[in-house]
Amino acid sequence: MKWDKEKIKSVLPHREPFLFIDEIIEIVGSQKVVAVKHVRKDESFFEGHFPNNPVMPGVLITEAMAQSAIVLYASAKPEIAKTHPAYYLGKVKSEFLSPVYPGDELVIETTSVKIIDDAGIADSLARVGDKVVARANLIFGIRKK
Amino acid sequence: MSINYEEEVRNLVSDIIEVSPEKLTLDADFIDDLSVDSLKAIEIVAAFEKKYKIVIPEEDIPKIRSLGKIIEYTRPLQKD
């Protein structure tokens, strides 16, 4: 199953310029999602990070991973996701292994460790081509409205 | 095995909720006495599932709100 940006926006509360996934290319039940972020040359964050040496900030890779985890949560708990609850990140353990540059296609594979109504844990792996550029364990909460 | 298991569980939980093992009594309620929120709760559940290779269904989580209850709940699930 694939999701375009409009479908992603129906689940995520994030909007440009803080929406960091462009498409979902794979969803495996409530266990795994694979998201893609096309890292454009004109991303606003490259203006300052860094002038003449553009590198995608690690925190934004983490944010993209967290956004993919929301899609994963929505696959596991569609009825709650439909109510548009508040999602918040509680704890992150991450490693950044290689820089991400303008023009890269960031592929983020996020798998469920445990998801319950009001919280979730997911492992996420970000790749550019065959190279793993970051990995993280994310613990997030859901506050129903 | 029983004393060791209790100590093992106490250490596992105390690491996650950042409460010293001495303060983590069998009866202390995670939510009311130890301020465990849903994020810490799922961390505890996931740590048990990983360490002991068990699955704790979501509907059972509210039943295990103290160290004593966790031990009572998980001990029969041990595969040893």
gemmi code that builds the backbone of each chain (N, CA, C; Angstrom):
import gemmi

chains = {
    "A": [
        ("MET", (0.840, -1.202, 0.000), (0.000, 0.000, 0.000), (0.875, 1.251, 0.000)),
        ("LYS", (0.528, 2.231, -0.836), (1.312, 3.465, -0.899), (0.443, 4.657, -0.528)),
        ("TRP", (1.079, 5.630, 0.078), (0.378, 6.861, 0.437), (1.069, 8.031, -0.247)),
        ("ASP", (0.251, 8.945, -0.799), (0.840, 10.179, -1.303), (0.790, 11.230, -0.192)),
        ("LYS", (1.235, 12.424, -0.534), (1.348, 13.458, 0.502), (-0.019, 13.854, 1.075)),
        ("GLU", (-1.029, 13.862, 0.242), (-2.358, 14.233, 0.736), (-2.857, 13.238, 1.777)),
        ("LYS", (-2.634, 11.969, 1.505), (-3.045, 10.927, 2.449), (-2.230, 11.056, 3.751)),
        ("ILE", (-0.939, 11.352, 3.609), (-0.097, 11.545, 4.799), (-0.650, 12.707, 5.628)),
        ("LYS", (-1.033, 13.772, 4.939), (-1.549, 14.954, 5.650), (-2.908, 14.704, 6.301)),
        ("SER", (-3.596, 13.654, 5.856), (-4.876, 13.339, 6.497), (-4.656, 12.705, 7.875)),
        ("VAL", (-3.430, 12.220, 8.109), (-3.103, 11.593, 9.398), (-2.206, 12.499, 10.245)),
        ("LEU", (-1.173, 13.055, 9.613), (-0.226, 13.891, 10.371), (-0.771, 15.308, 10.535)),
        ("PRO", (-0.578, 15.886, 11.702), (-0.967, 17.290, 11.882), (0.074, 18.257, 11.317)),
        ("HIS", (1.230, 17.756, 10.944), (2.323, 18.604, 10.466), (2.042, 19.150, 9.064)),
        ("ARG", (2.549, 20.331, 8.811), (2.443, 20.947, 7.487), (3.779, 21.563, 7.119)),
        ("GLU", (3.926, 21.889, 5.817), (5.142, 22.551, 5.368), (5.323, 23.852, 6.162)),
        ("PRO", (6.522, 24.205, 6.529), (7.779, 23.532, 6.201), (8.220, 22.509, 7.250)),
        ("PHE", (7.268, 21.973, 8.004), (7.678, 21.021, 9.033), (7.106, 19.626, 8.788)),
        ("LEU", (6.810, 19.349, 7.531), (6.386, 18.000, 7.162), (7.584, 17.342, 6.490)),
        ("PHE", (8.098, 16.290, 7.092), (9.367, 15.733, 6.613), (9.249, 14.349, 5.986)),
        ("ILE", (8.034, 13.946, 5.631), (7.927, 12.759, 4.791), (7.045, 13.091, 3.583)),
        ("ASP", (7.474, 12.628, 2.419), (6.787, 12.961, 1.173), (5.872, 11.852, 0.690)),
        ("GLU", (6.249, 10.622, 0.959), (5.402, 9.501, 0.544), (5.671, 8.288, 1.427)),
        ("ILE", (4.680, 7.425, 1.451), (4.837, 6.135, 2.129), (4.854, 5.104, 1.012)),
        ("ILE", (5.923, 4.334, 0.939), (6.022, 3.381, -0.180), (5.670, 1.950, 0.225)),
        ("GLU", (5.578, 1.723, 1.533), (5.212, 0.379, 1.967), (4.614, 0.441, 3.370)),
        ("ILE", (3.540, -0.312, 3.562), (2.988, -0.494, 4.910), (2.750, -1.981, 5.080)),
        ("VAL", (3.334, -2.547, 6.130), (3.125, -3.972, 6.405), (2.287, -4.079, 7.670)),
        ("GLY", (0.991, -4.204, 7.475), (0.052, -4.300, 8.600), (0.295, -3.182, 9.595)),
        ("SER", (0.338, -3.560, 10.871), (0.625, -2.557, 11.886), (2.067, -2.702, 12.367)),
        ("GLN", (2.883, -3.388, 11.565), (4.250, -3.694, 11.998), (5.325, -2.790, 11.411)),
        ("LYS", (5.117, -2.327, 10.167), (6.209, -1.586, 9.522), (5.685, -0.581, 8.504)),
        ("VAL", (6.330, 0.583, 8.458), (6.085, 1.511, 7.358), (7.433, 1.927, 6.777)),
        ("VAL", (7.421, 2.176, 5.475), (8.616, 2.707, 4.823), (8.228, 4.046, 4.196)),
        ("ALA", (8.896, 5.099, 4.665), (8.580, 6.457, 4.217), (9.767, 7.013, 3.425)),
        ("VAL", (9.458, 7.988, 2.564), (10.519, 8.621, 1.783), (10.454, 10.131, 1.960)),
        ("LYS", (11.624, 10.716, 2.161), (11.760, 12.172, 2.164), (12.729, 12.539, 1.040)),
        ("HIS", (12.237, 13.278, 0.052), (13.115, 13.776, -1.014), (13.767, 15.049, -0.481)),
        ("VAL", (15.047, 14.974, -0.250), (15.750, 16.118, 0.344), (16.090, 17.104, -0.775)),
        ("ARG", (15.272, 18.157, -0.848), (15.420, 19.108, -1.952), (16.602, 20.058, -1.732)),
        ("LYS", (17.114, 20.539, -2.860), (18.239, 21.485, -2.746), (17.787, 22.800, -2.123)),
        ("ASP", (16.479, 23.120, -2.286), (16.016, 24.419, -1.778), (15.332, 24.317, -0.405)),
        ("GLU", (15.613, 23.273, 0.333), (15.051, 23.172, 1.692), (15.506, 24.390, 2.499)),
        ("SER", (14.580, 25.000, 3.238), (14.929, 26.247, 3.931), (16.030, 26.047, 4.979)),
        ("PHE", (16.067, 24.844, 5.576), (17.070, 24.651, 6.641), (18.505, 24.634, 6.116)),
        ("PHE", (18.662, 24.390, 4.802), (20.028, 24.389, 4.254), (20.645, 25.794, 4.216)),
        ("GLU", (19.758, 26.806, 4.261), (20.297, 28.175, 4.236), (21.227, 28.424, 5.417)),
        ("GLY", (20.853, 27.855, 6.562), (21.666, 28.113, 7.747), (22.461, 26.911, 8.222)),
        ("HIS", (22.205, 25.738, 7.671), (22.844, 24.503, 8.163), (23.467, 23.769, 6.993)),
        ("PHE", (24.614, 24.179, 6.459), (25.359, 25.368, 6.851), (25.618, 26.171, 5.580)),
        ("PRO", (25.839, 27.475, 5.670), (26.116, 28.237, 4.452), (27.299, 27.633, 3.686)),
        ("ASN", (27.071, 27.377, 2.418), (28.092, 26.775, 1.530), (28.478, 25.348, 1.895)),
        ("ASN", (27.788, 24.764, 2.855), (28.089, 23.376, 3.236), (26.796, 22.720, 3.734)),
        ("PRO", (25.817, 22.563, 2.821), (24.504, 22.094, 3.261), (24.488, 20.633, 3.719)),
        ("VAL", (24.018, 20.416, 4.952), (23.889, 19.082, 5.538), (22.548, 19.049, 6.263)),
        ("MET", (21.774, 17.988, 6.082), (20.481, 17.903, 6.774), (20.714, 17.696, 8.270)),
        ("PRO", (20.112, 18.542, 9.115), (20.310, 18.388, 10.559), (19.791, 17.035, 11.066)),
        ("GLY", (20.563, 16.427, 11.963), (20.151, 15.142, 12.528), (18.793, 15.208, 13.210)),
        ("VAL", (18.499, 16.324, 13.855), (17.200, 16.434, 14.541), (16.051, 16.364, 13.543)),
        ("LEU", (16.303, 16.807, 12.315), (15.222, 16.749, 11.317), (15.078, 15.338, 10.741)),
        ("ILE", (16.179, 14.594, 10.711), (16.070, 13.174, 10.332), (15.241, 12.463, 11.416)),
        ("THR", (15.544, 12.793, 12.671), (14.768, 12.218, 13.779), (13.293, 12.606, 13.654)),
        ("GLU", (13.037, 13.849, 13.300), (11.653, 14.305, 13.137), (10.949, 13.513, 12.019)),
        ("ALA", (11.661, 13.279, 10.922), (11.079, 12.486, 9.828), (10.761, 11.072, 10.321)),
        ("MET", (11.672, 10.518, 11.117), (11.422, 9.185, 11.683), (10.177, 9.212, 12.579)),
        ("ALA", (10.084, 10.254, 13.403), (8.938, 10.370, 14.319), (7.631, 10.510, 13.528)),
        ("GLN", (7.676, 11.257, 12.430), (6.463, 11.409, 11.616), (6.062, 10.074, 10.982)),
        ("SER", (7.069, 9.287, 10.584), (6.740, 7.967, 10.032), (6.155, 7.059, 11.130)),
        ("ALA", (6.586, 7.287, 12.365), (6.044, 6.494, 13.481), (4.565, 6.824, 13.719)),
        ("ILE", (4.167, 8.049, 13.421), (2.750, 8.407, 13.545), (1.928, 7.643, 12.498)),
        ("VAL", (2.479, 7.525, 11.304), (1.783, 6.734, 10.271), (1.666, 5.276, 10.725)),
        ("LEU", (2.741, 4.789, 11.336), (2.718, 3.414, 11.866), (1.625, 3.281, 12.933)),
        ("TYR", (1.561, 4.271, 13.829), (0.527, 4.256, 14.872), (-0.866, 4.256, 14.227)),
        ("ALA", (-1.031, 5.092, 13.196), (-2.346, 5.189, 12.534), (-2.734, 3.869, 11.872)),
        ("SER", (-1.742, 3.097, 11.441), (-2.042, 1.782, 10.858), (-2.462, 0.790, 11.938)),
        ("ALA", (-1.873, 0.959, 13.131), (-2.201, 0.043, 14.234), (-3.495, 0.441, 14.939)),
        ("LYS", (-3.741, 1.744, 15.006), (-4.890, 2.250, 15.767), (-5.689, 3.246, 14.916)),
        ("PRO", (-6.270, 2.758, 13.814), (-6.938, 3.695, 12.891), (-8.111, 4.452, 13.518)),
        ("GLU", (-8.822, 3.808, 14.419), (-9.991, 4.478, 14.998), (-9.583, 5.681, 15.844)),
        ("ILE", (-8.479, 5.532, 16.581), (-8.003, 6.654, 17.408), (-7.379, 7.718, 16.503)),
        ("ALA", (-6.616, 7.270, 15.497), (-5.969, 8.231, 14.596), (-6.996, 9.118, 13.889)),
        ("LYS", (-8.170, 8.534, 13.600), (-9.226, 9.296, 12.922), (-9.701, 10.491, 13.747)),
        ("THR", (-9.517, 10.416, 15.050), (-9.967, 11.510, 15.924), (-8.925, 12.632, 16.000)),
        ("HIS", (-7.815, 12.469, 15.281), (-6.725, 13.457, 15.266), (-6.237, 13.818, 16.669)),
        ("PRO", (-5.710, 12.836, 17.371), (-5.177, 13.123, 18.707), (-3.877, 13.922, 18.607)),
        ("ALA", (-3.393, 14.378, 19.771), (-2.081, 15.049, 19.794), (-1.010, 13.976, 19.933)),
        ("TYR", (0.028, 14.067, 19.112), (1.154, 13.127, 19.182), (2.362, 13.870, 19.751)),
        ("TYR", (3.048, 13.249, 20.672), (4.249, 13.902, 21.193), (5.363, 12.880, 21.396)),
        ("LEU", (6.567, 13.370, 21.175), (7.735, 12.510, 21.306), (8.201, 12.553, 22.751)),
        ("GLY", (8.431, 11.366, 23.334), (8.811, 11.339, 24.742), (10.291, 11.092, 24.952)),
        ("LYS", (10.842, 10.163, 24.193), (12.236, 9.787, 24.431), (12.819, 9.244, 23.128)),
        ("VAL", (14.035, 9.632, 22.851), (14.685, 9.186, 21.611), (16.114, 8.747, 21.916)),
        ("LYS", (16.459, 7.578, 21.410), (17.873, 7.174, 21.422), (18.272, 7.120, 19.957)),
        ("SER", (19.276, 7.885, 19.573), (19.583, 7.923, 18.143), (21.079, 7.904, 17.868)),
        ("GLU", (21.393, 7.496, 16.670), (22.773, 7.481, 16.186), (22.761, 8.032, 14.776)),
        ("PHE", (23.694, 8.924, 14.488), (23.796, 9.484, 13.138), (25.114, 9.017, 12.546)),
        ("LEU", (25.016, 8.305, 11.451), (26.185, 7.580, 10.956), (26.829, 8.188, 9.724)),
        ("SER", (26.033, 8.974, 9.005), (26.560, 9.529, 7.759), (25.745, 10.773, 7.386)),
        ("PRO", (26.389, 11.807, 6.800), (25.649, 13.025, 6.471), (24.632, 12.827, 5.345)),
        ("VAL", (23.577, 13.650, 5.404), (22.546, 13.635, 4.353), (22.616, 14.981, 3.638)),
        ("TYR", (22.709, 14.905, 2.310), (22.963, 16.103, 1.518), (21.762, 16.447, 0.621)),
        ("PRO", (21.752, 17.689, 0.100), (20.709, 18.066, -0.857), (20.682, 17.077, -2.028)),
        ("GLY", (19.483, 16.710, -2.430), (19.337, 15.775, -3.546), (19.244, 14.321, -3.128)),
        ("ASP", (19.557, 14.041, -1.852), (19.457, 12.652, -1.380), (17.999, 12.222, -1.246)),
        ("GLU", (17.787, 10.940, -1.421), (16.461, 10.376, -1.131), (16.599, 9.587, 0.167)),
        ("LEU", (15.939, 10.114, 1.199), (16.030, 9.510, 2.520), (14.900, 8.487, 2.660)),
        ("VAL", (15.278, 7.237, 2.842), (14.271, 6.171, 2.976), (14.257, 5.714, 4.432)),
        ("ILE", (13.100, 5.829, 5.045), (12.988, 5.586, 6.487), (12.103, 4.375, 6.736)),
        ("GLU", (12.690, 3.369, 7.361), (11.940, 2.150, 7.666), (11.685, 2.127, 9.171)),
        ("THR", (10.422, 2.145, 9.535), (10.065, 2.229, 10.952), (9.228, 1.022, 11.342)),
        ("THR", (9.685, 0.308, 12.371), (8.987, -0.914, 12.781), (8.488, -0.793, 14.211)),
        ("SER", (7.387, -1.449, 14.452), (6.754, -1.380, 15.778), (7.472, -2.292, 16.770)),
        ("VAL", (7.743, -1.737, 17.939), (8.201, -2.560, 19.063), (6.979, -2.888, 19.922)),
        ("LYS", (6.185, -1.859, 20.207), (4.938, -2.023, 20.968), (4.092, -0.781, 20.747)),
        ("ILE", (2.836, -0.990, 20.430), (1.935, 0.146, 20.283), (0.663, -0.142, 21.065)),
        ("ILE", (0.314, 0.786, 21.945), (-0.950, 0.674, 22.666), (-1.727, 1.969, 22.422)),
        ("ASP", (-2.937, 2.068, 22.975), (-3.773, 3.227, 22.657), (-3.068, 4.560, 22.894)),
        ("ASP", (-2.404, 4.697, 24.050), (-1.884, 6.017, 24.391), (-0.360, 6.157, 24.340)),
        ("ALA", (0.326, 5.184, 23.743), (1.779, 5.306, 23.626), (2.299, 4.298, 22.605)),
        ("GLY", (3.538, 4.525, 22.192), (4.147, 3.585, 21.244), (5.656, 3.603, 21.349)),
        ("ILE", (6.257, 2.491, 20.937), (7.712, 2.413, 20.815), (7.996, 1.872, 19.415)),
        ("ALA", (8.930, 2.530, 18.723), (9.269, 2.080, 17.373), (10.773, 2.183, 17.157)),
        ("ASP", (11.290, 1.296, 16.323), (12.676, 1.373, 15.870), (12.669, 1.910, 14.450)),
        ("SER", (13.592, 2.811, 14.166), (13.604, 3.427, 12.849), (15.018, 3.430, 12.271)),
        ("LEU", (15.074, 3.168, 10.984), (16.358, 3.099, 10.283), (16.252, 4.000, 9.056)),
        ("ALA", (17.200, 4.926, 8.884), (17.168, 5.808, 7.717), (18.333, 5.451, 6.800)),
        ("ARG", (18.017, 5.335, 5.512), (19.054, 4.990, 4.535), (19.063, 6.006, 3.398)),
        ("VAL", (20.243, 6.172, 2.818), (20.357, 6.845, 1.516), (21.037, 5.820, 0.624)),
        ("GLY", (20.312, 5.351, -0.380), (20.837, 4.227, -1.165), (20.974, 3.022, -0.231)),
        ("ASP", (22.141, 2.380, -0.278), (22.352, 1.210, 0.575), (22.933, 1.574, 1.932)),
        ("LYS", (23.267, 2.836, 2.080), (23.963, 3.232, 3.305), (22.991, 3.635, 4.428)),
        ("VAL", (23.182, 3.044, 5.602), (22.384, 3.454, 6.765), (22.969, 4.767, 7.275)),
        ("VAL", (22.136, 5.808, 7.312), (22.652, 7.120, 7.737), (22.266, 7.457, 9.175)),
        ("ALA", (21.207, 6.829, 9.671), (20.795, 7.082, 11.058), (19.908, 5.951, 11.528)),
        ("ARG", (19.933, 5.748, 12.840), (18.983, 4.806, 13.427), (18.513, 5.377, 14.741)),
        ("ALA", (17.290, 5.017, 15.130), (16.747, 5.572, 16.372), (15.707, 4.637, 16.982)),
        ("ASN", (15.582, 4.753, 18.285), (14.480, 4.124, 19.006), (13.642, 5.279, 19.552)),
        ("LEU", (12.355, 5.251, 19.237), (11.480, 6.374, 19.569), (10.375, 5.921, 20.515)),
        ("ILE", (10.161, 6.681, 21.567), (9.022, 6.421, 22.451), (8.123, 7.648, 22.352)),
        ("PHE", (6.872, 7.426, 21.996), (5.979, 8.559, 21.780), (4.648, 8.353, 22.489)),
        ("GLY", (3.980, 9.472, 22.731), (2.704, 9.418, 23.434), (1.581, 9.964, 22.565)),
        ("ILE", (0.364, 9.604, 22.936), (-0.813, 10.045, 22.205), (-1.799, 10.603, 23.242)),
        ("ARG", (-2.202, 11.830, 23.020), (-3.174, 12.414, 23.931), (-4.482, 12.599, 23.188)),
        ("LYS", (-5.494, 11.845, 23.609), (-6.774, 11.923, 22.896), (-7.461, 13.239, 23.183)),
        ("LYS", (-8.171, 13.718, 22.145), (-8.869, 15.012, 22.333), (-10.250, 14.758, 22.921)),
    ],
    "B": [
        ("MET", (14.947, -19.466, 42.793), (14.601, -18.704, 41.590), (13.709, -17.505, 41.954)),
        ("SER", (12.783, -17.707, 42.938), (11.791, -16.670, 43.197), (12.419, -15.369, 43.717)),
        ("ILE", (13.396, -15.479, 44.631), (14.013, -14.266, 45.164), (14.810, -13.572, 44.059)),
        ("ASN", (15.547, -14.369, 43.298), (16.314, -13.790, 42.203), (15.414, -13.096, 41.193)),
        ("TYR", (14.300, -13.734, 40.898), (13.379, -13.153, 39.904), (12.843, -11.814, 40.416)),
        ("GLU", (12.482, -11.790, 41.694), (11.962, -10.539, 42.272), (13.021, -9.425, 42.169)),
        ("GLU", (14.253, -9.759, 42.484), (15.335, -8.761, 42.409), (15.568, -8.301, 40.974)),
        ("GLU", (15.524, -9.273, 40.086), (15.738, -8.967, 38.665), (14.671, -8.005, 38.156)),
        ("VAL", (13.423, -8.294, 38.503), (12.308, -7.454, 38.059), (12.406, -6.077, 38.715)),
        ("ARG", (12.753, -6.069, 40.004), (12.871, -4.781, 40.716), (13.949, -3.910, 40.040)),
        ("ASN", (15.057, -4.513, 39.694), (16.133, -3.743, 39.063), (15.735, -3.242, 37.672)),
        ("LEU", (15.046, -4.098, 36.939), (14.599, -3.729, 35.590), (13.659, -2.521, 35.655)),
        ("VAL", (12.684, -2.606, 36.554), (11.697, -1.527, 36.658), (12.352, -0.266, 37.225)),
        ("SER", (13.204, -0.420, 38.219), (13.798, 0.770, 38.848), (14.680, 1.534, 37.858)),
        ("ASP", (15.346, 0.815, 36.969), (16.147, 1.472, 35.933), (15.275, 2.331, 35.023)),
        ("ILE", (14.128, 1.791, 34.648), (13.259, 2.506, 33.703), (12.590, 3.707, 34.359)),
        ("ILE", (12.064, 3.500, 35.573), (11.310, 4.615, 36.173), (12.192, 5.521, 37.028)),
        ("GLU", (13.484, 5.181, 37.087), (14.455, 6.012, 37.798), (14.081, 6.232, 39.257)),
        ("VAL", (13.723, 5.129, 39.890), (13.450, 5.120, 41.334), (14.379, 4.055, 41.912)),
        ("SER", (15.046, 4.358, 43.018), (16.013, 3.392, 43.539), (15.299, 2.094, 43.944)),
        ("PRO", (15.989, 0.958, 43.790), (15.354, -0.320, 44.112), (14.814, -0.366, 45.547)),
        ("GLU", (15.474, 0.351, 46.462), (15.022, 0.352, 47.860), (13.644, 1.006, 48.006)),
        ("LYS", (13.392, 1.997, 47.178), (12.103, 2.715, 47.282), (10.990, 2.012, 46.515)),
        ("LEU", (11.387, 1.054, 45.707), (10.398, 0.377, 44.863), (9.823, -0.820, 45.637)),
        ("THR", (8.817, -0.543, 46.447), (8.233, -1.623, 47.253), (7.262, -2.434, 46.403)),
        ("LEU", (6.916, -3.584, 46.901), (6.010, -4.469, 46.143), (4.649, -3.839, 45.931)),
        ("ASP", (4.214, -3.019, 46.906), (2.850, -2.486, 46.845), (2.724, -1.082, 46.263)),
        ("ALA", (3.844, -0.394, 46.079), (3.741, 0.990, 45.592), (3.050, 1.022, 44.231)),
        ("ASP", (2.000, 1.846, 44.125), (1.255, 1.948, 42.868), (2.063, 2.807, 41.881)),
        ("PHE", (2.299, 2.241, 40.696), (3.145, 2.951, 39.728), (2.617, 4.359, 39.433)),
        ("ILE", (1.324, 4.463, 39.239), (0.765, 5.746, 38.815), (0.591, 6.699, 40.006)),
        ("ASP", (-0.073, 6.194, 41.070), (-0.384, 7.087, 42.189), (0.824, 7.399, 43.072)),
        ("ASP", (1.690, 6.409, 43.270), (2.809, 6.615, 44.205), (4.128, 6.942, 43.514)),
        ("LEU", (4.287, 6.472, 42.281), (5.605, 6.600, 41.650), (5.584, 7.445, 40.371)),
        ("SER", (4.427, 8.062, 40.107), (4.286, 8.987, 38.960), (4.703, 8.382, 37.617)),
        ("VAL", (4.390, 7.113, 37.427), (4.681, 6.474, 36.137), (3.612, 6.915, 35.131)),
        ("ASP", (4.054, 7.473, 34.009), (3.095, 7.888, 32.977), (3.016, 6.810, 31.885)),
        ("SER", (2.224, 7.084, 30.844), (2.006, 6.053, 29.827), (3.302, 5.715, 29.069)),
        ("LEU", (4.212, 6.687, 28.956), (5.473, 6.421, 28.242), (6.363, 5.474, 29.048)),
        ("LYS", (6.427, 5.710, 30.351), (7.218, 4.811, 31.208), (6.551, 3.435, 31.262)),
        ("ALA", (5.223, 3.433, 31.285), (4.497, 2.161, 31.367), (4.790, 1.292, 30.149)),
        ("ILE", (4.758, 1.889, 28.967), (5.012, 1.083, 27.761), (6.478, 0.658, 27.707)),
        ("GLU", (7.359, 1.477, 28.281), (8.776, 1.079, 28.347), (8.949, -0.163, 29.221)),
        ("ILE", (8.238, -0.170, 30.343), (8.314, -1.332, 31.241), (7.795, -2.574, 30.513)),
        ("VAL", (6.645, -2.427, 29.879), (6.034, -3.562, 29.175), (6.962, -4.079, 28.068)),
        ("ALA", (7.516, -3.152, 27.288), (8.386, -3.570, 26.178), (9.662, -4.228, 26.705)),
        ("ALA", (10.181, -3.728, 27.827), (11.402, -4.311, 28.404), (11.137, -5.754, 28.857)),
        ("PHE", (9.975, -5.975, 29.440), (9.608, -7.347, 29.852), (9.450, -8.258, 28.648)),
        ("GLU", (8.770, -7.739, 27.642), (8.528, -8.562, 26.447), (9.843, -8.968, 25.794)),
        ("LYS", (10.786, -8.031, 25.762), (12.066, -8.313, 25.120), (12.906, -9.266, 25.975)),
        ("LYS", (13.024, -8.956, 27.253), (13.914, -9.743, 28.118), (13.410, -11.173, 28.308)),
        ("TYR", (12.120, -11.311, 28.498), (11.587, -12.646, 28.820), (10.868, -13.303, 27.649)),
        ("LYS", (10.909, -12.639, 26.487), (10.282, -13.191, 25.275), (8.829, -13.592, 25.521)),
        ("ILE", (8.081, -12.642, 26.057), (6.659, -12.871, 26.302), (5.881, -11.745, 25.604)),
        ("VAL", (4.579, -11.914, 25.520), (3.738, -10.850, 24.985), (2.725, -10.477, 26.061)),
        ("ILE", (2.676, -9.195, 26.373), (1.708, -8.721, 27.370), (0.611, -7.985, 26.608)),
        ("PRO", (-0.588, -8.552, 26.530), (-1.664, -7.889, 25.779), (-2.027, -6.536, 26.398)),
        ("GLU", (-2.419, -5.625, 25.520), (-2.725, -4.257, 25.977), (-3.758, -4.232, 27.103)),
        ("GLU", (-4.753, -5.117, 27.003), (-5.819, -5.081, 28.010), (-5.337, -5.521, 29.398)),
        ("ASP", (-4.173, -6.171, 29.452), (-3.652, -6.606, 30.758), (-2.793, -5.537, 31.436)),
        ("ILE", (-2.371, -4.532, 30.676), (-1.439, -3.542, 31.239), (-2.018, -2.835, 32.483)),
        ("PRO", (-3.294, -2.439, 32.470), (-3.810, -1.768, 33.678), (-3.815, -2.654, 34.927)),
        ("LYS", (-3.694, -3.975, 34.729), (-3.732, -4.881, 35.895), (-2.378, -4.958, 36.594)),
        ("ILE", (-1.328, -4.448, 35.971), (0.009, -4.627, 36.550), (0.587, -3.275, 36.962)),
        ("ARG", (-0.069, -2.703, 37.972), (0.287, -1.336, 38.382), (1.223, -1.269, 39.578)),
        ("SER", (1.809, -2.405, 39.959), (2.800, -2.368, 41.041), (3.821, -3.466, 40.765)),
        ("LEU", (4.947, -3.361, 41.460), (5.987, -4.378, 41.294), (5.430, -5.758, 41.639)),
        ("GLY", (4.683, -5.822, 42.745), (4.100, -7.098, 43.177), (3.196, -7.684, 42.106)),
        ("LYS", (2.370, -6.818, 41.499), (1.437, -7.288, 40.455), (2.197, -7.757, 39.214)),
        ("ILE", (3.275, -7.063, 38.885), (4.063, -7.480, 37.713), (4.667, -8.854, 37.948)),
        ("ILE", (5.211, -9.045, 39.144), (5.838, -10.337, 39.442), (4.788, -11.451, 39.394)),
        ("GLU", (3.646, -11.163, 40.013), (2.546, -12.145, 40.041), (2.088, -12.475, 38.606)),
        ("TYR", (2.031, -11.459, 37.759), (1.531, -11.637, 36.399), (2.541, -12.362, 35.507)),
        ("THR", (3.824, -11.971, 35.635), (4.809, -12.486, 34.674), (5.429, -13.820, 35.085)),
        ("ARG", (5.439, -14.104, 36.391), (6.127, -15.329, 36.819), (5.586, -16.591, 36.117)),
        ("PRO", (4.262, -16.735, 36.002), (3.773, -17.946, 35.302), (4.126, -17.993, 33.819)),
        ("LEU", (4.512, -16.867, 33.270), (4.825, -16.830, 31.833), (6.274, -17.194, 31.543)),
        ("GLN", (7.078, -17.340, 32.608), (8.495, -17.643, 32.399), (8.660, -19.019, 31.788)),
        ("LYS", (9.517, -19.067, 30.771), (9.751, -20.346, 30.089), (11.079, -20.911, 30.565)),
        ("ASP", (11.086, -21.493, 31.775), (12.382, -22.051, 32.207), (12.232, -23.472, 32.709)),
    ],
}
model = gemmi.Model(1)
for chain_id, residues in chains.items():
    chain = gemmi.Chain(chain_id)
    for i, (resn, *xyz) in enumerate(residues, 1):
        res = gemmi.Residue()
        res.name, res.seqid = resn, gemmi.SeqId(i, " ")
        for name, pos in zip(("N", "CA", "C"), xyz):
            atom = gemmi.Atom()
            atom.name, atom.element = name, gemmi.Element(name[0])
            atom.pos, atom.b_iso = gemmi.Position(*pos), 0.0
            res.add_atom(atom)
        chain.add_residue(res)
    model.add_chain(chain)
structure = gemmi.Structure()
structure.add_model(model)
structure.setup_entities()
